[in-house]
Amino acid sequence: AMRGFRSKDEGAAAVGNKETAMEPTGYPHPNLPNVRYWDLPGTGSSRFTAGSYLRKMQFKKYDFFIIVSATRFTENDAKLATEIKRLGKKFYFVRSKIDADLYSVRKER
């Protein structure tokens, strides 16, 4: 979505209900040749615990972070943000699929 692709388009990142990114995968920005988006595996699973995640993902090599969550932000998200700040880097939190939560709240009323 950030690059304007649909999930079935050639060159789109893998999407799904399960973990789809098992290693850092780079995707070129559609208009800026010097910009690359990196899709990192999620943290907090048995494969990527919070303790080993930062080392395995080599956070020092990235310039900026966008932490995307389809649910409320978690303790692991806070740990990521703290480490990013410690490295002197900037980040944004992005909450996706908020429309589904708003729909559920309206439906309950």
N, C-alpha and C positions, 0 to 999 in steps of 0.2 A: 504494500500500500504506500509506503514512503517513497518508492521509486515510480509509482504510477502503474505497476503491473497488477494483473489479476493472478490468482493462484495457479492457473493452468498455462499462463504465458511462458514462452521459452525464456529462460534466464531468471525466472521468479524464484524466490526462496521457498524452500519446502515449508508447508504448513500442515497442521493437524492437531488432534486432541492429545496426542502423546508427544514425548520429546522428539523433535525432528532434527535439531542441530546437535550433533554429537561432537563436533569440533568447530573451532572458529572458521567461518566461511566468509570471504570477502565478496562484495558485490559493487560494481562501479556505479557511481552517480550518473543518471542519464544525461546531464548537461555539464557537469564540472569534472573534467578529466583528472584533476588532482585530488578528488574526494572519493573515498571508498567507505561504504557501509560494511560493518562487520557484524554478522549474526553470531552471537556467542551462545553456547548451551546455557540453559537455565541453571540456577544454583539451588541448592537445598535438596537435591535428590541423592540417592545412595551413591550414584556415580560421581556427582560433583557436590561434595559437602562444602559447607561454608568455609571450613578451615583450609581445604586444599584448593578451592576454586580460584582464589586470587593469584596464587602461584601458577597454577596450570594455565590460566588464561592470559598470563603475562600482561597485566594491566598497564605496565609502564610504557608499552609500545603504542598505545592508543592516545589520540589527542583529546577526544571528547566522548562523552557517554550519554546515551539515551536509554534510560531504564524504563522498559515498557511492561505494564502489568494489566491483565484482563480482570483482575480482582483487586481487592484492597491491598495496599502495600504491606509487606511482611517484615519481620525482623531481619530476614536475609537481605531484603532490599535496603534496609537501613544500614546493615553492615557494609554492603557494597558502596553506598553513598559515603559512608565514613572513610572507607579506604580510598575512594576516588579523591575526596577532599584532602586526605593525608598526603597523597601524591601530588597535590597542587593542581589538580585538573578540575574541569567543570563538567556538570551533568544536568540533565533534565529528567524529571519523572514524567512519564506519559501514561495516563490511564486509558486503556482501550476498552471497547465494548461497553462503554458507559450507557449507551442507549438501551441495552438489554436490562440493566439494573433499573433504569428509570421506568421502563415499561413494566417491570415487575412491581415496583412501588405503586405506580398508578393503578395497576390491576388489583392490588390489595385494598385500595380505598373504596 
